[in-house]
């Protein structure tokens, strides 16, 4: 009886010690809701690499593609809020997808916003064979050739789709939507002249722009991008509301302890302030966008509302 009682007390003491063990005490998983490669995967691996040493634990990237990020998002929103399961939430999972279709997760209340990492603007490009060099010329040409021009996207409901629909709404031009399965084939067909225009992320389009295979007319965002200083913003050309970017951040399950969220946020923001990381991200046309957890949560709410308004104005219907 005494031995049993002693064993029970020992188990309780062990459980209490484990419960009080400081975080992190084991490896942390960062889920990337895409296949390896591309911006989301890059951000996951960059953050994992930068956090390993200062937090004293390994960060393991787990690629979980499928359903446009739905599979990964469901995994994370149902995970234990203990700080050992994180995810790269980005404009697809926490911006456009919830705005255009019913998703089986709550993009706002179903996650703990932790830290914004950065973003790359979208850029209006046209095929080099089109006789236009400015946005004004493109709009005039599209009006003069109503119904003759098309634009490519990486799929219905993606940022590349909604950005162009927003542009069509403001300009009144008519362009036929040609959706593709991914950004690469869409860009290739604009280069080849099979479609005429597109709104890709700058990171994806920059090599082709620099090679003269795409003509850049304008970028989204509040200011010109340092990699293309001669390309104006849509805002400065008089088109208000084009502040959307292809953004990436870190989220976790709902109900994460504030001390863990704040520690992660502080360390990620500290890393973003380091010149070598800024330079590494700049190589992918990503600009650091440090925020507090509350600011990041508000940013996601505004992004969903913004794209939901475009869907409503354009009467877009997506399954």
PLY file of the C-alpha trace (Angstrom):
ply
format ascii 1.0
element vertex 319
property float x
property float y
property float z
element edge 318
property int vertex1
property int vertex2
end_header
0.00 0.00 0.00
2.82 2.32 0.92
4.72 1.37 -2.22
1.65 1.96 -4.38
1.03 5.29 -2.72
4.65 6.24 -3.20
4.49 5.24 -6.86
1.32 7.27 -7.33
2.88 10.28 -5.70
5.91 9.85 -7.94
3.74 9.76 -11.05
1.91 12.89 -9.96
5.18 14.66 -9.28
6.49 13.61 -12.69
3.33 14.79 -14.42
3.53 18.10 -12.57
7.16 18.53 -13.55
6.36 17.81 -17.20
3.43 20.23 -17.13
5.71 22.94 -15.76
8.55 22.20 -18.17
9.48 25.45 -19.90
8.66 25.88 -23.57
10.22 24.78 -25.82
11.41 21.43 -24.54
11.11 19.42 -27.76
11.21 20.00 -31.55
8.60 22.33 -33.06
6.80 21.60 -36.30
6.09 24.33 -38.86
3.51 23.15 -41.36
3.85 24.54 -44.89
0.45 24.18 -46.59
2.06 23.57 -49.99
4.41 21.18 -51.73
8.14 21.96 -51.45
9.25 24.98 -53.47
7.82 28.47 -53.82
7.32 31.35 -51.42
5.38 29.55 -48.69
7.97 26.79 -48.42
10.78 29.34 -48.49
9.28 31.27 -45.59
8.72 28.07 -43.57
12.33 26.93 -44.02
13.78 30.39 -43.44
11.88 30.90 -40.19
12.69 27.36 -39.05
16.37 27.98 -39.67
16.41 31.35 -37.91
14.54 30.21 -34.79
16.45 27.00 -34.08
19.46 28.56 -32.39
17.85 31.35 -30.31
15.09 29.09 -28.98
17.35 26.09 -28.44
15.16 23.56 -30.25
14.96 22.28 -33.79
12.14 23.53 -36.02
11.00 20.92 -38.53
9.18 21.90 -41.74
6.28 19.60 -42.62
4.85 20.10 -46.13
1.13 19.30 -46.17
-0.28 20.26 -49.57
-3.82 19.74 -50.77
-7.05 21.64 -51.13
-5.38 25.00 -51.56
-4.14 24.89 -47.98
-7.35 23.47 -46.51
-5.81 20.19 -45.34
-2.98 21.91 -43.48
-5.27 24.57 -42.04
-7.61 21.94 -40.63
-4.67 20.10 -39.07
-3.45 23.24 -37.32
-6.78 24.58 -36.14
-7.40 21.20 -34.43
-3.90 20.83 -32.97
-3.02 21.23 -29.30
-2.28 24.91 -28.52
0.99 24.05 -26.82
3.35 25.88 -29.16
4.68 22.75 -30.87
2.54 23.02 -34.03
2.80 26.17 -36.14
1.93 26.97 -39.75
2.75 29.44 -42.47
-0.54 31.25 -42.90
-0.50 33.25 -46.11
-2.75 35.24 -48.41
-4.28 32.03 -49.78
-5.21 30.33 -46.51
-6.05 33.48 -44.55
-6.99 36.01 -47.24
-8.42 35.01 -50.58
-9.71 31.48 -49.90
-11.98 32.49 -46.99
-13.17 35.46 -49.08
-14.22 33.53 -52.16
-15.51 30.19 -50.90
-16.75 28.41 -47.82
-13.77 26.76 -46.17
-14.02 24.14 -43.39
-12.09 26.28 -40.90
-12.45 29.70 -39.29
-9.57 31.73 -40.71
-9.79 34.28 -37.90
-11.07 32.65 -34.70
-9.63 29.23 -35.54
-6.00 30.36 -35.27
-3.62 32.29 -33.06
-1.92 35.03 -35.08
1.76 35.02 -34.16
3.85 37.07 -36.57
3.74 38.57 -40.02
6.92 37.74 -41.93
6.75 39.64 -45.19
5.16 40.14 -48.55
5.78 40.72 -52.22
3.60 43.01 -54.33
1.62 41.89 -57.31
2.58 43.38 -60.62
0.51 44.12 -63.70
2.35 42.66 -66.68
1.49 42.31 -70.35
2.87 40.24 -73.17
5.69 42.13 -74.92
3.84 41.97 -78.24
1.01 44.15 -76.95
1.53 47.76 -78.20
1.27 49.37 -74.75
3.90 50.64 -72.33
1.81 52.25 -69.60
-1.33 51.44 -67.63
-3.20 54.24 -69.40
-2.25 52.81 -72.79
-3.27 49.32 -71.68
-6.69 50.50 -70.49
-7.25 52.46 -73.72
-6.19 49.48 -75.83
-8.44 47.10 -73.89
-11.40 49.43 -74.37
-10.69 49.74 -78.09
-10.47 45.94 -78.38
-13.30 45.00 -76.03
-13.70 41.25 -75.66
-10.51 40.45 -77.57
-8.03 40.33 -74.69
-7.56 37.67 -72.02
-5.67 37.39 -68.77
-4.12 34.39 -67.06
-4.24 33.42 -63.39
-2.90 30.66 -61.17
-6.48 29.53 -60.59
-9.98 30.79 -59.74
-10.12 32.72 -56.48
-6.37 33.19 -56.18
-4.77 36.58 -55.61
-3.75 36.72 -59.27
-7.44 36.37 -60.17
-8.90 38.78 -57.63
-6.31 41.50 -58.28
-7.23 41.59 -61.97
-10.95 41.53 -61.17
-10.37 44.50 -58.88
-8.57 46.25 -61.74
-11.41 45.46 -64.15
-13.93 46.85 -61.67
-12.08 50.17 -61.39
-11.34 50.59 -65.10
-14.43 49.06 -66.69
-12.38 47.05 -69.18
-13.41 43.59 -70.39
-10.85 40.79 -70.24
-11.52 37.06 -70.50
-10.30 35.00 -67.53
-8.08 32.03 -68.40
-7.30 30.03 -65.23
-4.29 27.74 -64.99
-3.10 25.14 -62.49
-0.37 27.18 -60.92
1.59 30.33 -61.59
4.28 28.94 -63.92
2.12 27.86 -66.89
0.11 31.07 -66.59
3.25 33.18 -66.84
4.59 31.13 -69.76
1.42 31.73 -71.78
1.58 35.50 -71.22
5.20 35.41 -72.35
4.16 33.48 -75.46
1.25 35.82 -76.21
-1.45 33.15 -75.76
-2.91 35.43 -73.08
-2.31 39.14 -72.88
-1.99 40.23 -69.27
-1.61 39.00 -65.72
-1.20 40.09 -62.08
1.48 37.68 -60.75
3.50 38.19 -57.58
6.69 40.10 -58.23
8.85 37.23 -56.97
7.44 34.89 -59.62
7.57 37.38 -62.50
10.83 39.25 -61.83
13.18 36.98 -63.83
10.96 37.23 -66.91
10.58 41.00 -66.51
14.33 41.44 -66.26
14.80 39.24 -69.34
12.33 41.33 -71.34
9.89 38.45 -71.68
7.17 40.30 -69.75
6.46 44.04 -69.73
5.77 45.51 -66.28
3.23 48.33 -66.11
2.54 48.87 -62.40
2.88 47.30 -58.94
0.52 47.06 -56.02
1.45 48.41 -52.61
1.98 51.79 -51.02
5.34 52.53 -52.65
7.46 51.55 -55.62
9.49 48.41 -55.21
13.24 48.84 -54.91
13.88 46.03 -57.41
11.86 47.87 -60.09
12.16 51.56 -59.16
10.96 52.79 -62.56
7.65 50.91 -62.35
4.91 53.07 -60.75
2.39 51.91 -58.18
-1.26 51.73 -59.13
-1.98 54.07 -56.22
0.19 56.83 -57.67
-1.52 56.37 -61.04
-4.86 57.13 -59.42
-6.19 53.63 -58.81
-7.05 53.55 -55.11
-7.13 50.41 -52.99
-4.34 48.41 -54.64
-2.45 47.79 -51.42
-2.76 44.01 -51.49
0.37 41.88 -51.43
1.30 38.21 -51.52
1.96 37.98 -47.79
3.26 35.26 -45.47
3.06 34.92 -41.69
3.18 32.42 -38.84
0.00 31.22 -37.11
-0.81 28.52 -34.58
-3.83 26.72 -33.13
-6.42 28.81 -31.27
-5.85 29.41 -27.59
-2.05 29.41 -27.55
-0.59 30.86 -24.32
0.19 34.54 -24.68
3.71 34.07 -23.37
4.55 31.60 -26.15
2.93 33.78 -28.84
4.76 36.86 -27.61
8.09 35.07 -27.38
7.78 33.78 -30.94
6.66 37.18 -32.18
9.55 38.97 -30.50
12.13 36.55 -31.88
10.73 36.56 -35.42
10.62 40.38 -35.43
14.20 40.45 -34.09
15.30 38.22 -36.95
13.44 40.35 -39.51
15.42 43.37 -38.36
18.73 41.66 -39.17
20.32 42.87 -42.44
21.34 39.40 -43.61
17.77 38.09 -43.38
16.37 41.18 -45.09
18.90 40.62 -47.89
17.95 36.95 -48.17
14.25 37.79 -48.40
14.96 40.59 -50.85
16.43 38.04 -53.23
12.92 36.59 -53.44
11.36 40.08 -53.73
10.00 39.71 -50.18
9.97 42.74 -47.91
9.87 42.22 -44.10
6.57 43.32 -42.55
7.00 43.03 -38.76
3.81 43.32 -36.69
2.54 42.50 -33.23
0.22 39.48 -32.95
-2.78 41.82 -32.64
-1.72 43.83 -35.69
-1.27 40.64 -37.69
-4.72 39.40 -36.68
-6.27 42.72 -37.75
-4.37 42.57 -41.04
-5.87 39.17 -41.86
-9.39 40.39 -41.04
-8.97 43.39 -43.36
-7.52 41.24 -46.14
-10.46 38.83 -46.06
-12.94 41.72 -46.02
-11.14 43.42 -48.90
-11.28 40.41 -51.20
-14.82 39.51 -50.14
-15.87 42.98 -51.33
-14.21 42.36 -54.73
-15.99 38.99 -55.04
-19.32 40.65 -54.29
-18.76 43.58 -56.65
-17.69 41.30 -59.50
-20.41 38.69 -58.82
-17.79 35.94 -58.78
-19.10 32.48 -58.04
-16.70 29.73 -56.98
-17.27 26.29 -55.57
0 1
1 2
2 3
3 4
4 5
5 6
6 7
7 8
8 9
9 10
10 11
11 12
12 13
13 14
14 15
15 16
16 17
17 18
18 19
19 20
20 21
21 22
22 23
23 24
24 25
25 26
26 27
27 28
28 29
29 30
30 31
31 32
32 33
33 34
34 35
35 36
36 37
37 38
38 39
39 40
40 41
41 42
42 43
43 44
44 45
45 46
46 47
47 48
48 49
49 50
50 51
51 52
52 53
53 54
54 55
55 56
56 57
57 58
58 59
59 60
60 61
61 62
62 63
63 64
64 65
65 66
66 67
67 68
68 69
69 70
70 71
71 72
72 73
73 74
74 75
75 76
76 77
77 78
78 79
79 80
80 81
81 82
82 83
83 84
84 85
85 86
86 87
87 88
88 89
89 90
90 91
91 92
92 93
93 94
94 95
95 96
96 97
97 98
98 99
99 100
100 101
101 102
102 103
103 104
104 105
105 106
106 107
107 108
108 109
109 110
110 111
111 112
112 113
113 114
114 115
115 116
116 117
117 118
118 119
119 120
120 121
121 122
122 123
123 124
124 125
125 126
126 127
127 128
128 129
129 130
130 131
131 132
132 133
133 134
134 135
135 136
136 137
137 138
138 139
139 140
140 141
141 142
142 143
143 144
144 145
145 146
146 147
147 148
148 149
149 150
150 151
151 152
152 153
153 154
154 155
155 156
156 157
157 158
158 159
159 160
160 161
161 162
162 163
163 164
164 165
165 166
166 167
167 168
168 169
169 170
170 171
171 172
172 173
173 174
174 175
175 176
176 177
177 178
178 179
179 180
180 181
181 182
182 183
183 184
184 185
185 186
186 187
187 188
188 189
189 190
190 191
191 192
192 193
193 194
194 195
195 196
196 197
197 198
198 199
199 200
200 201
201 202
202 203
203 204
204 205
205 206
206 207
207 208
208 209
209 210
210 211
211 212
212 213
213 214
214 215
215 216
216 217
217 218
218 219
219 220
220 221
221 222
222 223
223 224
224 225
225 226
226 227
227 228
228 229
229 230
230 231
231 232
232 233
233 234
234 235
235 236
236 237
237 238
238 239
239 240
240 241
241 242
242 243
243 244
244 245
245 246
246 247
247 248
248 249
249 250
250 251
251 252
252 253
253 254
254 255
255 256
256 257
257 258
258 259
259 260
260 261
261 262
262 263
263 264
264 265
265 266
266 267
267 268
268 269
269 270
270 271
271 272
272 273
273 274
274 275
275 276
276 277
277 278
278 279
279 280
280 281
281 282
282 283
283 284
284 285
285 286
286 287
287 288
288 289
289 290
290 291
291 292
292 293
293 294
294 295
295 296
296 297
297 298
298 299
299 300
300 301
301 302
302 303
303 304
304 305
305 306
306 307
307 308
308 309
309 310
310 311
311 312
312 313
313 314
314 315
315 316
316 317
317 318
